[in-house]
Structure formats: structure tokens, C-alpha cells
Amino acid sequence: CEVVLREVSQRNQSRSSATNSSSAQTFTGILSENLHSLATSLPRLMRTSDDQKKLFILNVFLGYLKVLGSQVSVVLNSAAHLQRISKALMQVLELDVVDVRIVEERSYAATIETSSDSYNSYAARIQRRHFLYFTDEKIFSLLMEICRTLGYYGNIYLLTDHFLDLYQQSSSYRKQAAIVLNEIVRGAAGISVATEAQGLESQVWGKSVTKDDIKVAVVSIMEEYTSLNNWHLITVSEETERDRQDQQLLSPSSLLSISNSNVGGHTQTNSIQEISSSFGSQSSSPSTSALHQLNSNIWQLCIQLEGIACFAQALGRDFRPLLMTSLYPVLEKAGEETLLVSQAALGSMWDISKACGYHSLKELITENCDYLFNDISLNLHRLSQHPQAPRVLTVMLTHSDCSLLPLVGDIVQDVLMALDLSYQHTAALFCSVLHALLKAL
């Protein structure tokens, strides 16, 4: 099928390149109208059809894109087509956020340290996402291939701007838009596009898109992902957080319990206060709407962390200059107390290491420790605005060795000073940092 589609696509493109080819225009027009019609009915079909029919429908959708080939870019220049296709993807990719276990699962230092030994131990812990309108992993794979094909043939600037607009404008579409953006960038780079021999992948850099184009798109997307409103999301209820802190500090073996618990502390006090007002009055167990919001935040962070890893894969070693702005936020989330977020961040660290040519997490951290330490030092002096700084240091110490110790002398003094100034609110957090330091010794 792939060979036949490629031959038809090439024939269509060669005809389209000929001047005054009315037959080619008619053929392309028919395909584009069929694509628009299918995109219009796609959400309904995904809600009402069984899995086999869903796979068939998505294969037809993908087939239209492959036959259109480079004409996809022309079709997407039509606002009607782009809106219809994008809205269909937003509705079909809606996540199910009702699972209470997502919020309840907490990460612990011992878990993170075990996972740091190898990439395989991380991969074994990944929890697959659940979508509202399908459960078959093959359906998800097909949808991702559709997104990559759009990225491969489409205009990277147009697609990035359009889906970023959806990401910014609607909280209900934010997670789906991020999923699509991640795959569009991968597709533009030729990753996992037509893997058959002599497929589209071999021709990827023959397109008009360049790595510079992809880099521009990546920078704009990452700026949005790591912005204050989209990165520092609350993932645990205020009541649960306060109770856990009190139990830690009152425990006879507080240092041990702190070192084996999450490193979250009150790192997101401001965010908690903001979101708690929207949740209304809460009992010791969060309300259903609050629980759904926490789950939504967790998945959003996971998708954005996966996105940063996708961008590193798309750019390879050219991603290294972007580590100055992207690595610190990822390390923040690797110290997150919510299990799914910390695992996603750890996986992102592994993918970034491999894409940028580092052989281990230790090498990734060591080679970039200068500006990481600089950011930590600055943020420790502004702890009320940057309460996540201690967890970045904890993650760095956890995933490196004693070679890092000669560089942390001044940072330790900053940690002790910050602990003196804010003991009541951050004792557990800073004790986790000191425990990680002692283990590194």
C-alpha cells in the first residue's frame, strides 16, 4: 500500500508541477474536499464506531495526506481546511482525566535514584495515557503518524502558529494541541515518517524546511511550554501537601523520612493559592472537579516534558545551545513529587542526553553545571519567586557523582542561608538537598 500511495503521490505532484494542468487541479481538489469532509465527520465517527472501523477511517485520512504529498501545504493554506482538521484532532485526542490514581501516586527519592541507573528502568515505569474516544494503541499510533505527516508536508511556521494559538486560547484544547505540536516538529524533522525502504524519510532534508526553521519553531513552542502559567502548575491539593509536611517535620526520624519522600515541599505556594480559590472550599479529600484539574495539570506537564525531548531529537546536537533555557525547567520537574511528572522529566533527561550526544545523565549535568549552578544560586536568593530551586540542586546531586562537589561549595552556603531564613516553610525541602549532598560525599 505504501508503494502504491507513493507512486500515486509522485504522479499527482508531477502533474501539479505542469502548467495549466486542469486534470491535476481537479484531482487535488477532489482529494482536498474529501479530506475536509472526512475531518468534519471524524469526531462523530470516533465516538460511535468500533476500533476496527476507527482504524480504517484513520488509515483513509492518512492515505489522503500521503497522496496529496507536497500539496498538503497548499491545502492547509485554506483556513477552512486547517480549522476543520485541527478541530477534529483536538476533539479526537481528548484525554480522560478521571483516574484518581494519577494524583495519588507520589515519587520518592529512592524510586528516582533507582530509575537513574538506566533508560530501560525508566521506560518500564511509563503509564500510558487514556483517551475518551479510543483505547487501542494502534489508533493512537495512527493519529501520531497523521500529525507527523502534516508536519512533514505542511508549512512548519503556519502549523506552529495555528496550534500554538489553540494551545493559548483554550484550556480544554491545551493538552491535545501540545501532543500535535510535538509530533509536527518530529514530522518536520523526518522522524518516524514512512519507515519503509526508500520512503519519505530519505528525502526529508531535500524539502524547503531546514533545521533553522525547525529551531525557530522549537524555541517558540518551548517558550510557551515553560512559561510561568503553563509550567508551574499545581499537581497536589493544598490540604494533602500541608498534612504531609507536618507529618515529616514531627516524625522522630524526620531526616530519614524526608530523604525518602518527595522533594516538593511548599515549592508552589503561590500556584496553590491561586488554584485553590478556583476549587472553592475543600475538605481533606479534593472535590471531583479539583481532582480532574489536578489530573489535567499532571498530564499537561508530562506532554510538555515529552515535547522538549521530541525537540531535542529533532535537532540533535543543534539542541545543545537551547539547553541553557530548557534543562533547568526539566530538572525542576524531575524533582516533582507527583510520580508521573517526575518520570516524564527523567525520561526527557534521558532523551535529551542521547539526542545531544551525552552518554549519561551524569555527563549531561556535569557538562552544563556552570549555568545550572548560576541559576540555582540566583534563585535561592529569591526563593519566594523561585521556590523550585532546591529541587533542581537535589536532582543534580542525585544524578551525578563526587566530581560535582568542588563546584557546590558556594551553593551549599546559599542553601544554609536560605534554610535559616525560611525554616518553617522549607525545612523538608532543604533537608532533602542536604541529604543528597551527604550521599554524594
N, C-alpha and C positions, 0 to 999 in steps of 0.2 A: 504493500500500500504506500509506503514511504517513497519508494522509487517512482511509482506512478504519479503520486502527488507532485514530486519534484519535477518530473517531465512536463506535466500539465502547467505547473507554475512557470517553468522556464519558457514554455511555448507562449503562455499568456504575456509574460514580461517582454519577450522578443517582439510580439505583435504590438504591444503597447508602445514600444520604442519607435515603431514605424509611424510616420506622419500620416494624418487623416485616415487612420485605421478605424472605421466605424464599427467593424465587427468586434475588434478588441475592446472598444469602448462599451459596446453593448454587453459583452461577456463580463467585463469588470463591473458594469452597472448592475447586472443581474446578481452577481456574487455579493456585491455590497448590500443590495436590497435584501437578499436572503439572510445575510449576516445580521442586518438590522432587525429583521422580522424575528429571527431566532433569539437574538438578545432580548427583544421585547417579551417574548414568552418564556425565557429561560427561568426566571424566578418561580413562575407558576408550575412549570414542568418539574423543577427540582423539589417543589413541595408535594406534588401529587404523584410522581412516578416512582416505580421501584428502582432499585440500584442498577439493574441491568439496563433499563431504559435511560437512566441518568448518564450512564457511561456512553451509551450510543449517542445521546444528544450532544454531550461534550466532545465526543470524537468528531461529530459533524461540524461543530463550531470550530474546532482546531483545524479540521480539513479546509474549511473556508479560508482561514488565515494563511494556511500554507499554500493554497492555490493562488490566492491573491499575491502572495510574496511581497515584493517591494511596493506593490500598490496599496498595501495596508496603510502605509504612511499617508497616501493620498486620501484614502477612505476616512482616516482618523482626523483629517483636516476639516471634515464636516462636523460641526458642533453637534448635530443631531445624532450622528453615529457614535461619536465619542461619549456623549452623555448617556446614550442608551446602553452601550457596552459597559461603561464604568458603573452605572447604577445597578446593572444586572450582577456584576461581580460583587458589589457592596452587599447586595441582598443575599446572594448565594453563600458568601463566605461569613455570614453572621455566626459568631461564636455562642456556645451555650455556657453561661456564667453562673449556673445554679449550684455547682458542686461545692458543698461545704468543706470538703477535704482540702481544697486548694488553699483556703485561708488558714485552716488548722495546722497544716504541715509547716514545721519550723526547721530551719537549718541550724546545725551545731558545728562548733569548731572541729570536732573530731571527724564529722562527716566530710567537711570541706577538705581537711588535710588528707583523708583517705583518697578522695577524688583527685587530688592534685598529683597522685603518683602516675597516672596515665590517662590518655584521652579515652580509652575504652571504658574505664570505670565511670567517667562522666556520661558517656553515651548510653551506658546501661541504665542510667537513672532518669533519662528523659521521659517526661509524661506527655503523651500525645494529647493534642487539643481535641475538644469535642465541638462539633458544629451542629447547628439547629436542624439543617435540612439534609444531612447525609452522615453516614458513619464509615463507609468503605474508604480505606486508604487509597485505593485506586482512583476514586473520584477526586480526592484532594490532589493527588499527583497530576491528574489531567488538568485541573484548574491551574495548578502552578505552571504547567507547560504552556497553557494558554497565555498566562501572564508573561512568561519568558519570551514567547513568540511575538507578543505585542512589543516587548522591549527590543527584540532583535530587529524587527522590521519597522517599527514606529520611530517617530521623532523623539529622541530622549528628552529634549527640552520641553516639548509640548506635553508629553506624558507625565513628566516630573511635576510640572507646574499644575496640571489638572488634578492629579491625585493628591498633591500637597494641599491644594485648595479644599478638596473633600476632607482631608485629614484635619485641616484647621477649622472648617466651618461646622462640622457635625461630630459631636462626641459619639453618636451612635455608629458612625462610619469609620472612626479613627483607627480601630484595630484592623479592620478589613483593608483600609487604604494603605496602612503600613505593610501588611502582607503583600499586597500588589506591588508597592514601590520596591520592596526588597527583591522581588522576582524580576521586575522590569530592569533593574540595574544588572542583575545576573544575566538576563537575556541579552541586554545590550553588549555585555562583555563576551557573549557567545558561550556562557557556561550552561551545560545541560540542554543545549538546543540541538535537536536532531542528531542523536548519538550514533546513528547508523553510519557505516563507512561512506566516505565522500559526501557526508551530509552537509547541512548548512554551516556547521561549526568550523569547517576547514576554510570557509570564505569570510569569517567574521570581520577580520581587520581590512578586508577589501571594501567594506562598506564606508559610507561617509563618516560614520561615528568614529571618534578617536578616543584614546584613553584620557586626553584632556577634557573632552566632552563629558565623559563618564565622571571624571574627577569633579567637575563643576556641579554635576547633578548630585553626587555623593555629599559634597560639602553642604549644599543647601538642605538636603534631607537630614543630615546629621545635626545641623544647627537646630532644626525643628525638633528632632527626637530628644536632644539633650537640653532643650530649653527648660527653664525653671518649672513651667506649668505642666510639661509633659514628661519630665524625668523624676522629679521629686514627688512622686505620688504615694499616698498613704496605702499601706498594704496590711495593716493590723489595726484593730479597733483601739481606741484610747483607753478604755477600761481594762482590756486584756493586757495592754502594754504596761499600765501603771501597776497592776497587780503582780505581774511578772517581775518588775523591777523591785518592788517591795520585798517579795519573797527572796530574791537574790541577795539583797543587802542585809536581810535579817537572818539569813542562813548561817549556822555556825561554821560551815565550810564554804564561806562566801567566795573566796578566791577560786576554789576548785569549781564550784558551780558556775561561776561567771565564765571561767575559761572554757567550759564545755557547753555553754549556752550561746544564744545568738549574740551578735555584736551590735545589735540595733540601737539599744539604749533609747534615749529620747532624741534621736537624731533628726526626727522630723516633727518637732513640736509645733512649728508654725503651720505645716501642712495638716497636722492632725486637728489643730484648732479650726482651720478653715473648713475642712471637710466635715467635721463633727457638727457644725452648725447646719449643714445641709441634711445631715442624717436625722436631726431633731434629737429629742431626748432618747438616750439609750440605756438599756438595762445592762447587766453583766454580760449578756449574750447579745450580739448585734442583731438588729432587725433584719428582715429579709431583704429589703431594699438596700440597706447598708452592706449586707453580705454580698449582694450582687455587684455593688460598686467596688468593693474590695477585690473581688474576683476579676472584675473588668480591669482594674488597675494592674493587677498582677500579670494578666495576660498581655496587656499593652506593653508593660516593661519587658516581658520575655520576647515579644515580637520585635521590639526596637533593639534589644540586645542582639538577637539573631540578625537583624538588619545590618548592624555595624560589622558583624562577622561576614555577611554577604558582600559588603562593600570592600572589605579587605581582600576577599577572594577575587573580586572583580578587578581590583587594581594591582594586586600582587605587591611587589616591593615598592611600587609607587605609592602605596598607602602609608609608608613609614613616616613621611612628613606630617601626616594627619594624626599620628599617634599623640602629638603634643596636645591636641584638643579632645581626642576620643578615648585615650587609655584611662585617664583619671576617672571619668564617669563610669567606665566599665568596672574598674576596681572598686568603686563605691558599691556597686550592686553585687559584686562578688562577696561582700561582707554583709549583704542584706539578710535579715533574719527569716524572711519567707523562703521556703525551700526551693520553689520553682524559679524564683528570681535569681537566687544565688547560683543555682545550677545552670541557668541560662547564661549568666555572666561568666561562669567558669568555662562553659563551652565556647563562648565568644572569645575568651582569652586564648584558648587552645587554637581556634580557627585563625585568629589574628596572628598568633605566633607562627603557624605553618605558612600562612599567606605571605608574611613579611620576611620569611627566611630564617626565623629563630628556631632553634632546636628544642627548646623547652620553655616553660613558663618562667623559670629562673632566669634564663637568658633574656627573655622579653623584658622582665622587670629590671634586671641589672643594667641592660643597655639603655634604658630610658629612665633610670632612677634620678638623674640630676634634676630634671624639671618636675618630676613627681614629688620629690622631697621639697623643692621650692614651693610648689602649690600647697603641699601639706603644711609647711611652716607658716605661710601667709594665712591660710585658712584657720589654723589653730589660734591665731591672734584675733580672728573674727568668728569665734565659734558660734555665736548666736545666728550669724548669717550662713555659716557653713558647718553645721553640726555633724556632717558625714565624714569630716577629715580623719578622725581617729580610726574609722573602719578601713579607710584606704591604707593607712600605715599597718594595720593588723594584717590585711591581705598580703601586702608586700613582704612582711616578715614571715608569714606563713608559707609563702611560695618561693622563698629564696633561702640563702644559707648564710654562714658567718661572713662571707665576703662582703656582705652589705653593711655589716656592723660598724666598720670605721667611718661610715658616712652618716650614721644616725645619731652621733653624739649631741649635736645641737638640737636635733628634733626631740630627743628624749627630754632635754631641758624644757623645751616648749610644752611637751606633754605634761610634765610635772607641774609646770606653772599653770597650765590650763586646768589641771585637776584640782589644784589649790583654789582656783577662782570659782570653780563650778562643781564642787564635790557633790553636793546634794542631788544634782540632776544628772551627772555623767559618770558617777563612780564606777558602775558596772562596765561601761564602755571603755573607760581608760584602764581599768584593771585587766580587761581583755588584751589591750595593747601591750601592757607591761608583761603579761603572761606570755604573749607571743614573742616578746623580746627575750625573756628568760629562756624560752625553749630554743631560740636561735643561738643563744650563747652555748 
